[in-house]
Amino acid sequence: MSCTICNLNEGEVIWSDVALRVVLIPHLDYRGYCRVELIDHKKEMTDLDESLRMRIMNCVFKVENALRIIFKPDKINLASLGNKTPHVHWHVIPRFKEDPHFPNSHWGEKLREGSHQIISSDEKKQLIELLKNSLNN
């Protein structure tokens, strides 16, 4: 199959269970950028039963909360598009006023050069620990 999410072509899995995984995306302009991915290849949220939809959203919100605690961003962007990759997944992106696209979408035209900061090993460790503690309950 040519699905980039099914084939785990990008990022590092930092938390998972039987249905979902959280992938840390290595993006120099968006430190802490995560994706919550459904493991099964389903195209739309309405292809899922209500309990799984709620489970995905709960995971998205817990990732958002962890990112807010660690990075203290000016804003968090949540997006689920799937136009290029028709596989249920949610982008959870910490945004800062100095990032290349702020206040526009990170997929839009750059307004400035980014700071090119990678997530530190301490930040990554803290993120994994927060996710483990909040999602494994």
ABEGO torsion letter per residue (X at the ends): XABAAAAGABEBBABBBAABBBBBBBBAABBGBBBBBBABBBABAAABBAAAAAAAAAAAAAAAAAAAAAAGBABBBBBBAGAABBBBBBBBBBBBAABAAOABBAABBBABBBAGBBBBAAAAAAAAAAAAAAAAX
